């Protein structure tokens, strides 16, 4: 009986551990996520160290660089 309880507790603990997927790898100062494909609400910024795409939500997209020195 004690082994069954231990087994159930082990399964409950393992259920709270996040999987090792790329969804949890962060990029762009923690604002983006490393993925194989970006969603429609995201834009590609650069490559992550594992050669996946750094996808950044349009809400966090940096503003375009201002052009100075032009007339």
Wavefront OBJ file of the C-alpha trace (Angstrom):
o trace
v 0.000 0.000 0.000
v 2.832 2.407 0.825
v 4.362 1.750 -2.602
v 1.100 2.786 -4.308
v 0.996 6.044 -2.384
v 4.621 6.738 -3.250
v 3.911 6.007 -6.920
v 0.897 8.351 -6.963
v 2.911 11.128 -5.295
v 5.718 10.660 -7.828
v 3.269 10.995 -10.747
v 1.735 14.120 -9.220
v 5.164 15.727 -8.784
v 6.235 14.840 -12.331
v 3.023 16.331 -13.668
v 4.115 19.790 -12.472
v 7.507 19.712 -14.208
v 7.459 21.653 -17.508
v 8.416 19.684 -20.611
v 11.733 20.357 -22.325
v 10.138 21.934 -25.368
v 11.312 25.073 -27.122
v 8.227 26.949 -25.870
v 10.033 27.652 -22.602
v 13.245 29.005 -24.150
v 13.219 32.788 -24.014
v 14.964 35.386 -26.167
v 14.960 39.147 -26.787
v 15.431 40.065 -23.119
v 12.770 37.588 -22.045
v 10.075 39.129 -24.263
v 10.287 36.565 -27.092
v 10.192 32.789 -27.402
v 12.393 30.420 -29.405
v 10.176 28.368 -31.727
v 10.297 26.480 -35.000
v 7.554 28.701 -36.462
v 6.192 32.095 -35.395
v 2.440 32.591 -35.019
v 0.431 35.198 -36.929
v 0.560 37.525 -33.922
v 4.375 37.379 -33.793
v 7.280 38.586 -35.881
v 10.697 36.998 -36.414
v 13.537 38.990 -34.851
v 16.687 36.824 -35.034
v 17.917 33.241 -34.615
v 18.199 31.628 -31.197
v 21.378 29.722 -30.212
v 19.723 26.411 -31.179
v 18.966 27.794 -34.704
v 15.232 28.216 -33.983
v 13.410 31.499 -34.596
v 13.124 34.170 -31.925
v 9.437 35.106 -32.184
v 8.361 38.412 -30.665
v 4.765 39.504 -30.206
v 3.762 42.615 -32.158
v 2.945 44.322 -28.853
v 6.618 44.075 -27.807
v 8.054 44.914 -31.209
v 10.690 47.658 -30.914
v 9.839 50.958 -32.631
v 11.485 51.563 -36.008
v 14.757 53.456 -35.886
v 14.283 57.150 -36.483
v 16.066 58.577 -39.493
v 18.131 61.548 -38.416
v 20.134 63.852 -40.612
v 17.751 63.683 -43.578
v 15.937 66.712 -44.991
l 1 2 3 4 5 6 7 8 9 10 11 12 13 14 15 16 17 18 19 20 21 22 23 24 25 26 27 28 29 30 31 32 33 34 35 36 37 38 39 40 41 42 43 44 45 46 47 48 49 50 51 52 53 54 55 56 57 58 59 60 61 62 63 64 65 66 67 68 69 70 71
